[in-house]
């Protein structure tokens, strides 16, 4: 996999800093209030309504809230997989069995994450997902996602592509984080759907 050139990486760093600065101004109340809207919008998506397995994540801090959505999916009988960060920044996966099944893990040099406490299913478990909920800081008009820069989800997307898996790729973002353009690389894979508190935006999925 090719690596971003210095100019693209510098542009991404600046954008990440700017988007995070805006997010950091949100209060816990702001996050809680928008969480219900995110869940309501996302639960209406056909790609989640028909999913048997959804790979997702537990939001932390001022990220768009995912807890209400995780619980609603589980209540529907959906198998929800959550990531556990590995030492090399790849992701293992475990099943979500409610709030009591989560453990707070402090990774060296990173924020504390809420991860599944139970059995680890291996990095390839994501290949069973009908839909994958990806974290992000922004998505542009082409569906290109700006991540936090750790590369974990680039690995997930590459793993899906190598296996020929084609789950729906969904990102939850605040309205101001859907932008005209973010820096992209040739290997970047566009997402299919963005959910914001005010609506849903879809991007063209090429025919297989």
C-alpha positions as CSV (number, residue, x, y, z in Angstrom):
1,X,0.0,0.0,0.0
2,X,1.4,3.4,-0.9
3,X,1.8,6.1,1.7
4,X,0.6,9.6,1.5
5,X,3.1,12.2,0.2
6,X,4.3,14.8,2.6
7,X,2.1,17.5,1.2
8,X,-1.1,15.4,1.4
9,X,-0.2,14.2,4.9
10,X,0.5,17.8,6.0
11,X,-2.9,18.8,4.7
12,X,-4.6,16.0,6.5
13,X,-2.9,16.9,9.8
14,X,-4.1,20.5,9.5
15,X,-7.7,19.3,8.7
16,X,-7.7,16.8,11.6
17,X,-6.6,19.5,14.0
18,X,-9.3,21.9,12.8
19,X,-12.1,19.3,13.0
20,X,-11.0,18.1,16.4
21,X,-10.9,21.7,17.7
22,X,-14.6,22.1,16.7
23,X,-15.5,18.8,18.2
24,X,-13.8,19.6,21.5
25,X,-16.1,22.5,22.0
26,X,-19.1,20.2,22.2
27,X,-20.3,19.5,25.7
28,X,-21.4,16.1,27.1
29,X,-25.0,17.4,26.8
30,X,-24.5,18.3,23.1
31,X,-23.2,14.8,22.4
32,X,-26.1,13.2,24.3
33,X,-28.7,15.3,22.5
34,X,-27.4,14.4,19.1
35,X,-26.9,10.7,19.9
36,X,-30.7,10.0,19.7
37,X,-30.8,11.8,16.3
38,X,-27.9,9.7,15.0
39,X,-29.6,6.5,16.1
40,X,-33.0,7.4,14.6
41,X,-31.5,8.3,11.3
42,X,-29.2,5.3,11.1
43,X,-31.9,2.8,12.1
44,X,-33.9,3.9,9.1
45,X,-31.1,2.9,6.7
46,X,-32.0,-0.2,4.6
47,X,-28.4,-1.4,4.9
48,X,-28.7,-1.6,8.7
49,X,-32.4,-2.7,8.6
50,X,-31.4,-5.8,6.7
51,X,-28.1,-6.5,8.3
52,X,-27.5,-9.6,10.4
53,X,-24.0,-8.5,11.5
54,X,-22.8,-5.0,11.9
55,X,-19.2,-4.1,12.8
56,X,-19.3,-0.8,14.7
57,X,-17.4,1.0,17.5
58,X,-18.1,2.7,20.8
59,X,-17.8,6.5,20.6
60,X,-15.7,8.3,23.1
61,X,-15.4,11.9,24.1
62,X,-17.1,14.3,21.7
63,X,-17.3,11.8,18.8
64,X,-20.8,11.4,17.3
65,X,-22.5,9.1,19.8
66,X,-23.0,5.5,18.9
67,X,-24.2,3.9,22.2
68,X,-28.0,4.4,21.5
69,X,-27.5,2.9,18.0
70,X,-25.5,-0.1,19.3
71,X,-28.2,-0.9,21.9
72,X,-31.0,-0.5,19.3
73,X,-29.2,-2.8,16.8
74,X,-28.7,-5.4,19.5
75,X,-32.4,-5.2,20.6
76,X,-33.3,-5.9,17.0
77,X,-31.3,-9.2,17.2
78,X,-28.4,-7.9,15.1
79,X,-25.0,-9.3,15.9
80,X,-22.8,-6.3,16.8
81,X,-19.0,-6.6,16.6
82,X,-16.8,-4.0,18.3
83,X,-13.1,-3.5,17.7
84,X,-10.2,-4.0,20.1
85,X,-7.0,-2.2,19.1
86,X,-3.9,-4.3,18.7
87,X,-0.3,-3.3,19.3
88,X,0.3,-2.8,15.5
89,X,-2.8,-0.6,15.2
90,X,-4.7,-3.4,13.5
91,X,-8.2,-4.3,14.9
92,X,-9.4,-7.5,16.6
93,X,-13.1,-7.9,17.1
94,X,-15.5,-9.1,19.9
95,X,-19.3,-9.3,20.3
96,X,-21.2,-6.5,22.0
97,X,-23.5,-7.9,24.7
98,X,-24.6,-4.7,26.3
99,X,-22.8,-2.0,28.3
100,X,-21.6,-4.5,30.9
101,X,-19.6,-6.3,28.2
102,X,-17.4,-3.3,27.7
103,X,-14.0,-2.5,29.3
104,X,-12.1,0.7,29.3
105,X,-8.6,0.2,27.8
106,X,-5.9,2.8,28.0
107,X,-3.6,2.4,25.0
108,X,-0.1,3.8,25.2
109,X,0.0,7.3,23.8
110,X,-3.7,7.2,22.8
111,X,-7.1,8.0,24.2
112,X,-8.8,5.4,26.4
113,X,-11.2,3.2,24.4
114,X,-14.2,1.1,25.3
115,X,-13.6,-2.4,23.9
116,X,-15.4,-5.7,24.2
117,X,-14.4,-7.6,27.3
118,X,-15.2,-11.1,26.0
119,X,-13.8,-13.6,23.5
120,X,-11.6,-12.2,20.7
121,X,-12.8,-13.3,17.3
122,X,-9.7,-12.3,15.2
123,X,-9.2,-9.5,12.7
124,X,-11.0,-11.4,10.0
125,X,-14.2,-11.4,11.9
126,X,-15.1,-8.1,10.2
127,X,-15.4,-10.1,6.9
128,X,-18.7,-11.4,8.3
129,X,-20.3,-7.9,8.6
130,X,-23.1,-6.8,6.3
131,X,-22.4,-3.2,7.3
132,X,-19.4,-1.5,8.8
133,X,-19.7,1.7,10.9
134,X,-16.5,3.6,10.4
135,X,-15.3,6.5,12.7
136,X,-14.1,9.6,10.9
137,X,-13.6,13.3,11.2
138,X,-15.0,14.3,7.8
139,X,-16.3,13.0,4.5
140,X,-16.3,14.9,1.2
141,X,-18.6,15.0,-1.8
142,X,-16.9,12.0,-3.3
143,X,-17.4,9.9,-0.2
144,X,-13.8,10.0,0.8
145,X,-13.3,9.8,4.5
146,X,-10.8,11.7,6.7
147,X,-9.8,9.4,9.6
148,X,-7.7,10.2,12.7
149,X,-4.5,9.0,11.1
150,X,-3.8,5.8,13.0
151,X,-4.4,3.6,10.0
152,X,-6.5,1.0,11.8
153,X,-9.5,1.4,9.5
154,X,-7.3,1.6,6.4
155,X,-6.3,-1.9,7.4
156,X,-9.9,-3.0,7.8
157,X,-10.9,-1.6,4.4
158,X,-7.9,-3.3,2.8
159,X,-8.8,-6.6,4.4
160,X,-12.4,-6.3,3.1
161,X,-11.1,-5.5,-0.4
162,X,-8.6,-8.4,-0.4
163,X,-11.4,-10.8,0.6
164,X,-13.8,-9.5,-2.0
165,X,-16.2,-8.5,0.8
166,X,-18.5,-5.6,0.1
167,X,-20.4,-4.5,3.2
168,X,-22.1,-1.1,3.4
169,X,-19.7,1.5,4.7
170,X,-21.4,4.0,6.9
171,X,-20.0,7.0,8.8
172,X,-21.6,9.1,11.5
173,X,-20.7,12.8,11.4
174,X,-21.8,16.2,12.6
175,X,-23.4,18.3,9.9
176,X,-20.4,20.6,9.6
177,X,-18.1,17.6,8.9
178,X,-19.6,16.8,5.5
179,X,-17.3,19.0,3.3
180,X,-16.5,19.6,-0.4
181,X,-13.1,17.8,-0.4
182,X,-10.6,16.1,1.8
183,X,-7.1,15.0,0.7
184,X,-7.2,11.5,-0.8
185,X,-4.7,8.9,-1.9
186,X,-5.1,6.4,-4.8
187,X,-5.7,3.5,-2.3
188,X,-8.5,5.3,-0.4
189,X,-11.9,3.6,-0.6
190,X,-15.0,5.8,-0.5
191,X,-17.7,5.2,2.0
192,X,-21.3,4.6,0.9
193,X,-23.4,6.5,3.4
194,X,-23.0,9.4,5.8
195,X,-25.5,9.9,8.6
196,X,-25.7,13.3,10.3
197,X,-28.2,14.6,12.9
198,X,-30.1,16.4,10.1
199,X,-30.1,13.7,7.4
200,X,-28.5,11.0,5.3
201,X,-26.2,11.4,2.3
202,X,-25.5,8.6,0.0
203,X,-22.7,8.1,-2.5
204,X,-22.6,6.1,-5.7
205,X,-21.8,2.4,-5.2
206,X,-20.2,1.1,-8.4
207,X,-21.7,-2.2,-9.8
208,X,-19.7,-5.3,-8.9
